[in-house]
Amino acid sequence: MRARLLSCIAGAACAVAGVVAANAHHAFSAEFDNTKPIRLEGTVTKWEWINPHAWVNLDVVNEAGEVEQWRVEGGAPNALIRRGWTKDSLPPGTEIIVEGFLARDGSMRASGRDITFTDGTSLFLGSTGIGAPPGREE
C-alpha cells in the first residue's frame, strides 16, 4: 500500500513538472515579430549553450558609435548540433553577422536565423517554432 501511494505521488510530481516545463517554452510569435527583420554586426561576448534555447550575447556598435549589448536566441542545443554547431562554436571575441527578427517588446533581443562568420561561412541558428518564418534548407 505504501509503495503504491509513493508511486502515485511520484507520478503526479512528474506530470506537474512536465506541464511547468511545457508552459515555460514559448511560440516564436509570442516574443518575436517576423515582419521586423534585423541584421546585427557585432562581437560575441558570451555563448550560452543551454536548453530550451541557446543564446548569443554580442556587442554591436550602433550608428551613434555607442556599444549596445544584444541577446540573440537560437535553437535548442540538440537541434544546433545537427546543424553543425558545438558548444565551442562562438568563443568570446568572434566577429559575426546575425540575421533574425526583433523582439516584440522593443528590447535589444532577437530571434536569430543565420550567423555568418568573417570567412563567409554561415550556419542556421534559428528554431522553427509556431509563428516562425520557415527555416532554410539544411
N, CA, C and O of each residue as an XYZ file, in Angstrom:
552
protein
N       0.828     -1.198      0.000
C       0.000      0.000      0.000
C       0.869      1.257      0.000
O       0.627      2.196     -0.759
N       1.877      1.257      0.860
C       2.757      2.421      0.959
C       3.504      2.628     -0.364
O       3.651      3.761     -0.821
N       3.977      1.533     -0.979
C       4.692      1.632     -2.252
C       3.774      2.194     -3.342
O       4.199      2.990     -4.180
N       2.526      1.770     -3.316
C       1.575      2.249     -4.324
C       1.313      3.746     -4.148
O       1.226      4.477     -5.134
N       1.188      4.203     -2.913
C       0.971      5.615     -2.624
C       2.175      6.448     -3.084
O       2.014      7.491     -3.717
N       3.372      5.977     -2.759
C       4.575      6.691     -3.178
C       4.691      6.730     -4.703
O       5.128      7.729     -5.274
N       4.300      5.644     -5.348
C       4.333      5.591     -6.806
C       3.366      6.608     -7.400
O       3.702      7.279     -8.376
N       2.191      6.731     -6.837
C       1.197      7.704     -7.317
C       1.682      9.136     -7.109
O       1.510      9.989     -7.979
N       2.285      9.390     -5.955
C       2.800     10.738     -5.672
C       3.924     11.085     -6.637
O       3.970     12.199     -7.159
N       4.835     10.137     -6.880
C       5.943     10.374     -7.809
C       5.415     10.621     -9.222
O       5.922     11.492     -9.930
N       4.401      9.860     -9.635
C       3.809     10.053    -10.963
C       3.170     11.425    -11.092
O       3.314     12.084    -12.122
N       2.472     11.856    -10.065
C       1.833     13.170    -10.091
C       2.875     14.283    -10.144
O       2.692     15.273    -10.853
N       3.961     14.125     -9.401
C       5.028     15.128     -9.402
C       5.658     15.237    -10.790
O       5.943     16.340    -11.258
N       5.875     14.109    -11.441
C       6.438     14.122    -12.803
C       5.481     14.802    -13.777
O       5.919     15.562    -14.641
N       4.202     14.542    -13.652
C       3.218     15.155    -14.537
C       3.198     16.670    -14.359
O       3.141     17.409    -15.342
N       3.244     17.135    -13.114
C       3.257     18.569    -12.837
C       4.529     19.196    -13.398
O       4.475     20.267    -14.002
N       5.658     18.550    -13.206
C       6.926     19.076    -13.726
C       6.883     19.183    -15.244
O       7.400     20.150    -15.804
N       6.287     18.228    -15.908
C       6.174     18.267    -17.368
C       5.312     19.408    -17.842
O       5.631     20.044    -18.847
N       4.235     19.683    -17.151
C       3.351     20.790    -17.511
C       4.059     22.119    -17.311
O       3.949     23.009    -18.154
N       4.790     22.271    -16.203
C       5.517     23.508    -15.940
C       6.562     23.733    -17.018
O       6.699     24.852    -17.510
N       7.310     22.690    -17.401
C       8.327     22.833    -18.432
C       7.693     23.187    -19.776
O       8.229     24.021    -20.505
N       6.591     22.583    -20.107
C       5.920     22.863    -21.377
C       5.408     24.291    -21.416
O       5.473     24.941    -22.460
N       4.902     24.789    -20.303
C       4.398     26.153    -20.260
C       5.516     27.177    -20.341
O       5.293     28.296    -20.803
N       6.724     26.813    -19.898
C       7.846     27.730    -19.929
C       8.324     27.969    -21.358
O       8.891     29.022    -21.648
N       8.109     27.026    -22.238
C       8.516     27.190    -23.627
C       7.487     28.049    -24.335
O       6.309     28.026    -23.981
N       7.914     28.798    -25.322
C       7.026     29.760    -25.960
C       7.004     29.579    -27.468
O       7.901     28.974    -28.055
N       5.988     30.103    -28.061
C       5.912     30.142    -29.516
C       6.734     31.334    -30.007
O       6.821     32.355    -29.324
N       7.332     31.205    -31.185
C       8.113     32.293    -31.786
C       7.307     33.589    -31.776
O       7.791     34.631    -31.334
N       6.074     33.511    -32.269
C       5.259     34.715    -32.445
C       4.866     35.378    -31.129
O       4.418     36.524    -31.136
N       5.021     34.693    -30.007
C       4.712     35.307    -28.721
C       5.771     36.343    -28.332
O       5.464     37.307    -27.631
N       7.014     36.149    -28.781
C       8.094     37.042    -28.387
C       8.730     37.824    -29.513
O       9.301     38.889    -29.278
N       8.644     37.309    -30.749
C       9.358     37.929    -31.857
C       8.404     38.271    -32.998
O       7.352     37.651    -33.152
N       8.787     39.260    -33.787
C       7.933     39.749    -34.862
C       8.552     39.395    -36.216
O       9.581     39.954    -36.595
N       7.926     38.466    -36.944
C       8.503     38.033    -38.219
C       8.371     39.082    -39.322
O       8.849     38.865    -40.435
N       7.731     40.211    -39.030
C       7.665     41.304    -40.009
C       8.748     42.353    -39.743
O       8.812     43.368    -40.437
N       9.602     42.109    -38.737
C      10.659     43.061    -38.392
C      12.025     42.370    -38.420
O      12.594     42.063    -37.372
N      12.543     42.130    -39.623
C      13.868     41.515    -39.710
C      14.948     42.480    -39.229
O      14.784     43.699    -39.284
N      16.045     41.913    -38.761
C      17.164     42.719    -38.278
C      18.468     42.062    -38.710
O      18.557     40.842    -38.844
N      19.468     42.898    -38.921
C      20.817     42.430    -39.246
C      21.757     43.085    -38.245
O      21.845     44.312    -38.183
N      22.449     42.283    -37.471
C      23.369     42.779    -36.454
C      24.791     42.359    -36.787
O      25.049     41.188    -37.068
N      25.711     43.311    -36.757
C      27.130     43.003    -36.910
C      27.776     43.296    -35.570
O      27.688     44.413    -35.060
N      28.425     42.290    -35.001
C      28.999     42.510    -33.689
C      30.019     41.473    -33.290
O      30.426     40.619    -34.078
N      30.419     41.578    -32.032
C      31.430     40.705    -31.453
C      30.803     39.904    -30.322
O      30.170     40.467    -29.429
N      30.980     38.597    -30.363
C      30.420     37.712    -29.343
C      31.074     38.008    -27.990
O      32.297     38.081    -27.875
N      30.230     38.176    -26.978
C      30.739     38.327    -25.613
C      30.495     37.067    -24.787
O      31.225     36.777    -23.839
N      29.448     36.320    -25.167
C      29.122     35.090    -24.437
C      28.235     34.217    -25.312
O      27.374     34.724    -26.032
N      28.447     32.897    -25.251
C      27.660     31.902    -25.981
C      27.069     30.990    -24.931
O      27.794     30.239    -24.278
N      25.756     31.046    -24.761
C      25.079     30.244    -23.738
C      24.470     29.009    -24.385
O      23.477     29.101    -25.108
N      25.060     27.875    -24.127
C      24.661     26.580    -24.704
C      23.709     25.929    -23.704
O      24.104     25.012    -22.984
N      22.464     26.391    -23.652
C      21.508     25.940    -22.644
C      20.176     25.582    -23.292
O      19.880     26.021    -24.403
N      19.383     24.788    -22.598
C      18.038     24.451    -23.041
C      17.043     25.422    -22.429
O      17.313     25.915    -21.334
N      15.932     25.729    -23.044
C      15.453     25.156    -24.291
C      16.014     25.849    -25.525
O      15.802     25.365    -26.637
N      16.733     26.985    -25.366
C      17.314     27.707    -26.498
C      18.701     28.186    -26.132
O      18.946     28.615    -25.004
N      19.604     28.111    -27.089
C      20.930     28.694    -26.919
C      20.808     30.213    -27.098
O      19.882     30.698    -27.748
N      21.747     30.947    -26.518
C      21.737     32.405    -26.627
C      23.118     32.901    -27.024
O      24.131     32.423    -26.515
N      23.147     33.867    -27.939
C      24.375     34.549    -28.320
C      24.281     35.962    -27.753
O      23.326     36.688    -28.030
N      25.261     36.340    -26.970
C      25.341     37.699    -26.455
C      26.423     38.410    -27.252
O      27.538     37.904    -27.378
N      26.100     39.579    -27.790
C      27.103     40.268    -28.582
C      27.032     41.768    -28.402
O      25.982     42.335    -28.101
N      28.183     42.395    -28.595
C      28.286     43.841    -28.582
C      28.168     44.331    -30.018
O      28.870     43.862    -30.914
N      27.262     45.287    -30.216
C      27.018     45.857    -31.538
C      27.211     47.361    -31.432
O      26.637     47.996    -30.547
N      28.011     47.939    -32.320
C      28.206     49.383    -32.332
C      27.100     49.989    -33.195
O      26.970     49.666    -34.376
N      26.304     50.875    -32.585
C      25.190     51.486    -33.317
C      25.675     52.661    -34.170
O      26.865     52.974    -34.179
N      24.757     53.304    -34.880
C      25.109     54.398    -35.790
C      25.721     55.593    -35.067
O      26.459     56.368    -35.675
N      25.424     55.753    -33.780
C      25.985     56.856    -32.995
C      27.354     56.505    -32.420
O      27.964     57.320    -31.727
N      27.841     55.293    -32.703
C      29.149     54.872    -32.191
C      29.107     54.282    -30.794
O      30.152     54.013    -30.202
N      27.908     54.077    -30.260
C      27.757     53.515    -28.919
C      27.632     51.998    -29.002
O      27.089     51.463    -29.969
N      28.140     51.311    -27.981
C      28.065     49.852    -27.943
C      26.754     49.434    -27.284
O      26.438     49.844    -26.167
N      26.007     48.616    -27.999
C      24.759     48.050    -27.472
C      24.983     46.575    -27.202
O      25.663     45.888    -27.965
N      24.410     46.098    -26.117
C      24.528     44.682    -25.767
C      23.254     43.959    -26.178
O      22.188     44.184    -25.606
N      23.375     43.085    -27.179
C      22.249     42.348    -27.726
C      22.276     40.906    -27.272
O      23.341     40.335    -27.038
N      21.081     40.313    -27.149
C      20.927     38.878    -26.876
C      20.126     38.284    -28.035
O      19.053     38.773    -28.390
N      20.676     37.221    -28.610
C      20.042     36.595    -29.764
C      19.733     35.139    -29.426
O      20.624     34.359    -29.090
N      18.464     34.797    -29.522
C      18.024     33.433    -29.228
C      18.225     32.536    -30.436
O      17.969     32.928    -31.575
N      18.690     31.322    -30.161
C      18.856     30.325    -31.212
C      18.020     29.100    -30.909
O      17.194     29.104    -29.997
N      18.241     28.071    -31.672
C      17.539     26.815    -31.462
C      18.059     26.085    -30.230
O      18.978     26.550    -29.557
N      17.467     24.957    -29.951
C      17.910     24.109    -28.838
C      19.271     23.506    -29.174
O      19.539     23.219    -30.340
N      20.137     23.309    -28.180
C      21.446     22.726    -28.462
C      21.385     21.433    -29.276
O      22.212     21.234    -30.166
N      20.437     20.563    -28.995
C      20.341     19.310    -29.737
C      20.086     19.562    -31.229
O      20.673     18.894    -32.080
N      19.227     20.507    -31.538
C      18.969     20.850    -32.942
C      20.189     21.520    -33.565
O      20.503     21.279    -34.730
N      20.875     22.357    -32.796
C      22.051     23.037    -33.320
C      23.184     22.060    -33.627
O      23.919     22.249    -34.596
N      23.329     21.030    -32.817
C      24.350     20.005    -33.075
C      24.121     19.387    -34.446
O      25.072     19.175    -35.198
N      22.874     19.100    -34.774
C      22.552     18.500    -36.071
C      22.820     19.458    -37.231
O      22.925     19.031    -38.381
N      22.932     20.751    -36.928
C      23.198     21.763    -37.967
C      24.689     22.111    -38.066
O      25.078     22.946    -38.883
N      25.515     21.478    -37.239
C      26.951     21.719    -37.310
C      27.544     22.539    -36.183
O      28.746     22.801    -36.176
N      26.722     22.946    -35.232
C      27.208     23.735    -34.104
C      27.826     22.848    -33.028
O      27.528     21.656    -32.942
N      28.690     23.446    -32.210
C      29.182     22.817    -30.980
C      29.144     23.872    -29.884
O      28.913     25.052    -30.149
N      29.371     23.439    -28.662
C      29.375     24.409    -27.561
C      30.556     25.366    -27.655
O      30.595     26.377    -26.954
N      31.529     25.048    -28.528
C      32.700     25.902    -28.706
C      32.659     26.711    -30.001
O      33.670     27.303    -30.378
N      31.530     26.751    -30.685
C      31.433     27.414    -31.991
C      31.576     28.932    -31.938
O      32.008     29.543    -32.915
N      31.225     29.542    -30.827
C      31.240     31.009    -30.751
C      32.005     31.506    -29.528
O      31.397     31.994    -28.576
N      33.325     31.388    -29.543
C      34.078     31.899    -28.394
C      34.002     33.424    -28.322
O      33.837     34.081    -29.349
N      34.120     33.991    -27.120
C      34.128     35.446    -26.999
C      35.192     36.054    -27.917
O      36.298     35.528    -28.048
N      34.829     37.173    -28.546
C      35.731     37.848    -29.458
C      35.458     37.531    -30.921
O      35.998     38.193    -31.807
N      34.620     36.520    -31.188
C      34.296     36.157    -32.569
C      33.426     37.245    -33.195
O      32.409     37.639    -32.625
N      33.825     37.721    -34.356
C      33.031     38.716    -35.079
C      32.048     37.982    -35.983
O      32.427     37.086    -36.737
N      30.784     38.374    -35.897
C      29.732     37.698    -36.659
C      28.708     38.700    -37.189
O      28.632     39.848    -36.751
N      27.940     38.220    -38.135
C      26.755     38.940    -38.613
C      25.568     38.017    -38.322
O      25.571     36.848    -38.708
N      24.569     38.548    -37.646
C      23.377     37.779    -37.306
C      22.199     38.371    -38.063
O      21.984     39.583    -38.054
N      21.447     37.507    -38.712
C      20.190     37.929    -39.314
C      19.071     37.227    -38.569
O      19.137     36.024    -38.313
N      18.049     37.985    -38.226
C      16.950     37.419    -37.458
C      15.770     38.361    -37.398
O      15.514     39.127    -38.327
N      15.053     38.292    -36.285
C      13.820     39.056    -36.128
C      13.763     39.683    -34.741
O      14.100     39.045    -33.744
N      13.333     40.941    -34.689
C      13.284     41.705    -33.444
C      12.275     41.164    -32.440
O      11.274     40.543    -32.799
N      12.574     41.422    -31.173
C      11.639     41.102    -30.101
C      10.454     42.062    -30.173
O      10.610     43.226    -30.542
N       9.289     41.574    -29.825
C       8.078     42.408    -29.840
C       8.119     43.511    -28.792
O       7.515     44.568    -28.978
N       8.833     43.269    -27.680
C       8.817     44.231    -26.577
C       9.785     45.407    -26.774
O       9.884     46.267    -25.899
N      10.498     45.459    -27.903
C      11.386     46.575    -28.187
C      12.746     46.492    -27.510
O      13.558     47.408    -27.639
N      13.003     45.409    -26.793
C      14.298     45.261    -26.128
C      15.367     44.879    -27.146
O      15.055     44.585    -28.299
N      16.605     44.886    -26.726
C      17.709     44.503    -27.592
C      17.870     42.981    -27.581
O      18.899     42.434    -27.184
N      16.796     42.326    -28.037
C      16.767     40.865    -28.184
C      16.248     40.549    -29.568
O      15.477     41.302    -30.162
N      16.696     39.411    -30.058
C      16.227     38.983    -31.372
C      16.203     37.464    -31.419
O      16.876     36.788    -30.641
N      15.422     36.952    -32.337
C      15.466     35.531    -32.648
C      16.402     35.412    -33.837
O      16.129     35.944    -34.912
N      17.506     34.712    -33.635
C      18.488     34.584    -34.708
C      18.054     33.575    -35.750
O      17.427     32.565    -35.430
N      18.386     33.851    -36.980
C      18.092     32.912    -38.055
C      19.382     32.362    -38.644
O      19.588     31.149    -38.681
N      20.234     33.243    -39.098
C      21.516     32.832    -39.681
C      22.647     33.619    -39.046
O      22.494     34.790    -38.698
N      23.788     32.953    -38.902
C      25.004     33.627    -38.474
C      26.034     33.436    -39.572
O      26.239     32.328    -40.067
N      26.682     34.542    -39.948
C      27.746     34.496    -40.941
C      29.046     34.913    -40.261
O      29.106     35.916    -39.550
N      30.081     34.116    -40.498
C      31.393     34.378    -39.926
C      32.211     35.233    -40.900
O      31.836     35.381    -42.063
N      33.321     35.790    -40.428
C      34.143     36.668    -41.261
C      34.732     35.950    -42.476
O      35.081     36.597    -43.464
N      34.844     34.618    -42.413
C      35.366     33.880    -43.571
C      34.274     33.575    -44.606
O      34.538     32.936    -45.624
N      33.046     34.040    -44.336
C      31.949     33.853    -45.280
C      31.073     32.640    -45.018
O      30.002     32.518    -45.612
N      31.504     31.738    -44.140
C      30.662     30.576    -43.846
C      29.488     31.009    -42.978
O      29.582     31.963    -42.206
N      28.399     30.298    -43.119
C      27.225     30.623    -42.305
C      26.581     29.342    -41.801
O      26.694     28.273    -42.400
N      25.908     29.497    -40.687
C      25.172     28.391    -40.078
C      23.780     28.877    -39.712
O      23.587     30.030    -39.325
N      22.816     27.977    -39.842
C      21.435     28.280    -39.460
C      21.341     28.203    -37.942
O      21.686     27.181    -37.349
N      20.882     29.268    -37.316
C      20.802     29.359    -35.862
C      19.383     29.205    -35.353
O      19.179     28.844    -34.194
N      18.400     29.472    -36.197
C      17.027     29.607    -35.758
C      16.327     28.321    -35.391
O      16.746     27.217    -35.737
N      15.264     28.515    -34.688
C      14.349     27.417    -34.399
C      13.101     27.644    -35.227
O      12.718     28.785    -35.483
N      12.481     26.583    -35.636
C      11.271     26.717    -36.458
C      10.070     26.370    -35.608
O       9.532     25.266    -35.695
N       9.656     27.307    -34.795
C       8.519     27.084    -33.916
C       7.250     27.681    -34.494
O       7.245     28.186    -35.616
N       6.199     27.622    -33.737
C       4.917     28.156    -34.167
C       5.054     29.662    -34.406
O       5.471     30.405    -33.517
N       4.704     30.094    -35.598
C       4.759     31.509    -35.934
C       6.089     31.950    -36.505
O       6.203     33.094    -36.945
N       7.098     31.097    -36.520
C       8.401     31.471    -37.075
C       8.360     31.354    -38.593
O       7.649     30.515    -39.145
N       9.131     32.208    -39.256
C       9.230     32.052    -40.703
C       9.836     30.695    -41.017
O      10.567     30.153    -40.188
N       9.566     30.138    -42.165
C      10.114     28.814    -42.489
C      11.627     28.827    -42.463
O      12.254     29.810    -42.856
N      12.222     27.718    -41.993
C      13.672     27.603    -41.955
C      14.233     27.379    -43.337
O      13.521     26.966    -44.252
N      15.500     27.650    -43.481
C      16.139     27.414    -44.771
C      16.460     25.945    -44.930
O      16.450     25.192    -43.957
N      16.743     25.539    -46.143
C      17.113     24.144    -46.413
C      18.428     23.852    -45.717
O      19.365     24.647    -45.783
N      18.495     22.710    -45.049
C      19.727     22.355    -44.348
C      20.486     21.311    -45.097
O      21.554     20.888    -44.655
